[in-house]
Amino acid sequence: MRGSTVGAVNRLTARWAGALPDGRDTVLSATGVWPLLAFLADAADGPARGELEDALGLPAGAAADAARELLAGLGRMRGVDSAIGLWTRPRVALREDWAAGLPEATLERLGEDDAESKRLLDAWAAKHTGGLIPAMPVLVDEDTELVLASAQAVRTTWLRPFRDGWMRPAHGPWADRELVALYRTTQLLDRVGVAETDAGPLTVLKVLGDTGVDVHLLLGPEEADAGPVLKAGLDVLAGTFRAVPGHLLPLGEPGPGLTVRNERSSSRASYLSVTTSPFSVEATHDLTELHEPLGLGTARDPGRGHFPGIADHPPLYVQGARQAAMARFGAKGFEAAAVTAFGMAAGAGVVREPYVVRRVGAAFDRPFGFLTVHRTSRLVLTAGWVHDPVPYVHQDVDWDEDEEEDEDRNEE
C-alpha cells in the first residue's frame, strides 16, 4: 500500500476528528469512508468532483485506483475484514465499467419494497462485521435508486493482556468515582512517550496486538477536547511531532497522566506501570452533516445529477450518507467495526433527511482518545474518544506476578 494513500486516509481522519462535537464517547472510521468517496469522485463531474478531490487529498482521476489499492491492502491485513456492496433499482442504467471497478463487491438489486431492502442491507452489514454492526446505517425509501456501502471489522488480541481491577481517580472529570480499571506492568518503557504538539503535551501509549494491529491511547492536557487530541495523535503518528520515549523521560511529571521516579526494588529491571479504563463505544454519524470535511457539499444538491460516471440514467445525487461504528477495548484484546453507506436518489427529486529502577506510571483516568493503527503501514483504521468510564462493582482480583514476567518476554 503506497504511503501517499495511507497519508491521504489519515489526513481525512484528522479532518473528521477536528469536526467532532465535544463531551461524549465516539468512534469513527475514515478508512470506511475514504474508498467510497474515491469511487464517487471517479464518477463525479462539476463542483462535486472538485470538492471530493479536496476531501480525498488526491486527484479524482487517481482516486479509484488508490481505493482499490487500499481495499486490497486491508484484505491482506491479519485480523481485518473489509467488503464493498452495491445495490440498485432495476431502472438504474448502471455503467458497467464503473461497477466493474468495485473490487470483489456484492452487486445486487434493492428489494421490491422498503422492508425487503432493509432485510437485505442489514443482513449484509451483519455478515461482513461478524454481527458487530447488525444494521445498515442508511435508510432506503421509494426515492432511493442506489446504495453504495463498505464494511470493516478489526479484531486483535493483546500480546500482553491487562489485569482487571478498579480505580478511584483523585483529580479530573472522573475524580472520586469508583471505576472499572485495567492494569499491567512491563519492562518495555518505550511503549509510552510524550510529544509536544499543537494541542499541548500528549502522552501516547502503544498497546500491541498479535495481528499487527495496535491501539494508541492518547492523553492530552485536562482541558483539551477530542478533536485536538486525536489530531495531535495523528501528527505524532505521521512524524510531524516526535515523542520522547519512556526511558529518556525526566523524573517528575513529564507528560499528562505520567509520573517518573526512582524507587527501590528487588529486581534490576525498570518497569512501566499502566492504568487505563476499558471502553465500549458506539456512534452513528450523519455524513451529510460533515459535508465540508468529507467533500459532500454539492453532491447533496438534488437540483441535478452529479455522478454521470455511475449511471447513464437517472441523474444521481447523494440522498443520505451515514456511518455506524463501534469499538471495544478490554483486558484481552480489542475489536472494532464500521459500516458506511451512501444512498443516492434521482436528481431534481425531493431531499428526504436520513435518520530505575525507574518506574514510569501512565494513568488514563480521565477522558482520552484512541487510534487503531496497522503497525506496518501506519494506516489508522479507527479513531475515537472515551468520555464516560465504566462504574465499578466490587469483586476479588487475583494477581500473579510470575505470569506478568512471562508475558513481558512474549511482548518483546
N, C-alpha and C positions, 0 to 999 in steps of 0.2 A: 504494500500500500504506500503510495507516494506521500512524502511529507507535506506537499502542498495541499493535498486533500485532507489529511489529518488536521493541518493548521486551519483550513477553512471551516471544518466542522467545529473545532474547538473555539474558533472566533464566534461562531453562531451561538455556541453555548454561553460565551461571555456576554454577547448582546442580549440574549434572552434573560440571563441571570440579572443583568442590570435593570430589567423591566419588572422584576418580581416585586409583589407587594410585601411589606414588612409585617412581622409579628405573627407568622403562622408556619406550620410544617408544610413542606412542599418537596416535590421531586419532579425532575423533567429530563427529557432525553432529546437533545438536538440531533443525536445520531439517528433517531427515528424520524425526524422531520426533514433533515437535510437531503436525503436521496429523493424524497417526494417533491420537494421544491426544485431539485435539479431536473427531474423528469418533466415537471410543469414548465420550467424555464426553457427547456429544449423545444417545447411545443408552443411557446407564447409568442406574441408579437406586440408591437406598440409599447406604450409606457409600462405595461405589466412585465414585459421581458426585462426592461432596464431595472425595475425595482427588484425583481427576483435575482438578477445578477448581483446587485448591491448586497442583498442578504446572503447570497451564496459565497461571495468573495471570489468568484470565478466567472469567466465569460460564459454566456448561455450556450454557445456552440460547443464548449468543452464540458458542460455540466453533466450530461447524460453519461458520457464515458467515465467521468470521475465517480458518478453514483454507482455505476456497475462495478468499478474497481473497489469502492467502499464496501458494497454488499458482498463481493467475493472475499474481501479481507475479513469481514465479520464471519463469513461461513467457515473460514479456516481457524478462527479463534476457539480454543478449548473452553467449554463452559458457556458459550454464547450461541444462541439460536436466533435466526432472523428470517423474515419472509416478506414478500410483496404480494398484494392481492388487487385485482381489478374486476369490478362488476359493472355491467352496463344494461340499459334498456335495449330491447330488440331494435328500436327505431334509431339508435345511435349508429351512424356510419363511421365506425372506428377506423382510423388509419392504421393499416396492418404494420407498416414499418415502425411506427411509434410503439405499438403494443408489443412487437417482437423484440424491442429493446429493453423490455422489463425482464430482468433475468429470473428464470425459473418461477415466474409469477403464476398465482392462481388466476385464471381467466374464466369468469362465469357471468351468467345473466342474473340480474336482480330478480326477486320474486314477483309473482303475479299481483301481490298486494303488499302493503307495508309490513304486516305481521310476518309473512313468509320471508321478506327481505331481512327483517331483524333476526329471524332464526338463523338464516344463512350466515349473516355477518357476525353474529355473536358466537356461533359455533367455530368460525374461522379464528376469531380472536382468542378464544379459549384454547383451541388446539395448538396454536403457534406460540402460546406463552405458558403451556403446561397448566392452564387453569388460573394463573396468577391474575390475568385480566379477563374476566368472564364475559364481557360485553364490548361490542364496538362502540366507541365514544360518540361517533357522529350519527345523527338521526336521519332517516330516509323518509321522504314523503312523496306524494304523487308528482312533484316537480323535479325530483332528483333523477338525473339522467345517467350519472356515472359516479362510482365511488372508487377512489384510489387509496390504498391503505398499506401501512407497514406494521410489522410486529417484531418485537425484540425481547429476548429473555436472557438474563445473565445469572449464573449460579457459580459460586466458588466456596471452597472450604478453607478455613484459615490454616496456614502451615503450623501455626501455634495458637491453639484455642484460648479463649478467655475463661476466667472463673466467674461464676455468678456470685453476687453479693448485694450490698446496699450501701448507700452513702447519704450523708446529710450535709450539703454544701453550707459553708459558713457565710458566703458572700454571693452577691449577684442575684439575678432574677429567680433562681431556684433555691435561695437561701432558706434554711430551717425546714426544708421539706424532706421527708424520708422517701428515697427514690431507689428503684432498681438500678444496680450498677454492674459493670463488667470490669474485672481486674486481670492483669497479667504482668509478669516481670520478664525481662530478657537482658542478656549481656550485650545485645547489639544496640549501643547507644545511638547509632546513626539512623535508626528508624524514625527519629524525631529531629526536627531542625527549626530554626527561626529565621524568617526573612523580613527585611524592611521593605514594605510595599507602599503603594499609593493609599491603601486603606489603613496604614499604620503597621506595627509589628504583627506578624502572622506566624502562629505555630502550626506546623504541618507534621502529622503523624501518619506513617505509611503502615497499613495493615495488609500483609501479603497473603494472597490466596494461592491454592495449589493448581489453578488452571492458567496462571499467568495474568490473572485479573486481580488488581489490588484496589483497596479503598483508602483514599487520603482523607483523614479527618482534619478540619481546618478551624482553628480558633483565633479570632481577631480580638481587638480591643472590646471591652464590655459594651461600649456604645455603638459598635459597628453593626450594620444591618446585613441581611442576607446577600444582597446584590454585590456590594463592595467586597465582602469576604470571599464569595465564590469567584469573582473576577480576579482577586488577588491570588487565590489558589491556582487559577488557570495561568496567570502570569508567571508564577513560580514554576509550574509545570513546563511552560514554554521557554524558560531560561531568562525571561525579562528581569526577574529578581532572583538572586541566589540565596538559598538557605544555609545558614551556618549549622553544620552537623552537631549532633549532641555531644560528641567527645571534645569539641572545641568551644562549647558554650562556657561563659564565665560563671563563677559562683554567684549565687543570689537568685534573682527572678529575671532571667534574661528574655523572657517572652510570655505572652498570655498563657496562663494556666501552668507555667513551668516553674519549678524550683530546682536549683542545682546546689548540692552541698557535699562536703566530705564527711564521712562518718566511719566509725569503727565497724569492722566486720570480721567474721571468722574465715572469710574467703578473700582471695586476692582480686577477684573479678569485680569490676564496676558493673552497675546494672541500671536499667531503665524500668521504672515502675509506672504503669499506665492505669488510669481510672477513666472510664467513659460510660456513657449511657447507651443501652441498647435502643433501637428505634424501629418502628414500623410506620412508614409514612405513605400516604396515598394522595394523589392530586389529579384533578381533571382541568385541563387548560383549554380555554376557547381561543384558538389560534387567530381567529379573525380580530380579536381584541388586541392582538400583538402584531397588527399589520405592519407597523413601522420596522421593528427589528427583523420580522420574517418576510418582508417584501410583498405583502398581500394587499396593499392599499388599492391599487387599480384593479387587481384581479377579482375583487369583490363587487365591482360595479356591474349591475345587471343590464345596463343600457346597451351593451354589445358583448359579443364573444371575444375572448382574449387568447384562445388556445386553438388556432387553426391546425396546428400540428397534431392534435389529438384526434379530431373527428372532422370529416367534411361537412357534416351537419348533425345535429343542430349546433349553432354557436354556443360556446360554453363559458360560464363564469363560475367562480368559487362561491357556492351557496353556503357552505359551512365547513369548518375545519376544527378538529378537536384532537387532543391527546389525553389518554388515561395512562397514568404511570403509578408505580408503587416500588418501594424498596424496604427490605428488612435486614437489619444488622443485629446478629445475635452472638452468643458465646462461641458457636462452632463455625459460623460462616455467614455468607451474605447472598441475597438473591434480589433481583430487580427485574422489572418488566415494563414495557410501554407499548401501547397500540396507538398509532396516529392515523387519522383518516381525513380525507378531503371529499366532501360531497359536492358535485357540480351539477348545475342546472342550466337550462337554455337561456341565453342572453335575452334581455328585454323582458324577462319574467319578473314576478314579484319576489323580492327577497324575503325569506322566512328565517327568522333568527333561530339558530341551532341551540338546542338545550346544553569510686576513688580511693579507698574505694569511693568512686564518685557515684552518687545516686542522683539520677535525673528523674524528677517526678512530673508527669503530664496529666493534668486533670481537666477533662472535658465535662465540666459540671455546670455549664450554662449553655445557652443556645450556640450551636456550632453548625458548620457546613460540612459537606462531604462531596467527593468526586470519585466515581468508579472509573478506573484507568486501566487500559490494556498496557501491560508493562513494557512490551517491546516497541509498539508503535506510538505509545503515549496518547492514543485516542481516548477521549473522555466519553464513556458510554452513558452515564447518567450523572446528574448533579442534584444536590438537594440541600435542605436546611432543616435542622431539628430544633424546634421551638418548644415543644411540650414534652417533658420527660415522663417516664412510666412510674407511677406510685409504687412503693414497696410494701409487700405483705411479708411479715417476719417469718423466716424459716431457717433451719440449721444449714450451715455451709461447711463442707468438708474440704480441707486443704491438704495437698500432697506436694511438699516441696521437692521431693526426689523426681516426681513426674515433671515438674516445671524445668528441672535441669536437663532432662532427656529431651523435652520439646525445644529447648534452646538450640541443641545440636541439630535437630531436624530443620529448624528455621534457617540456620546458617547454610 
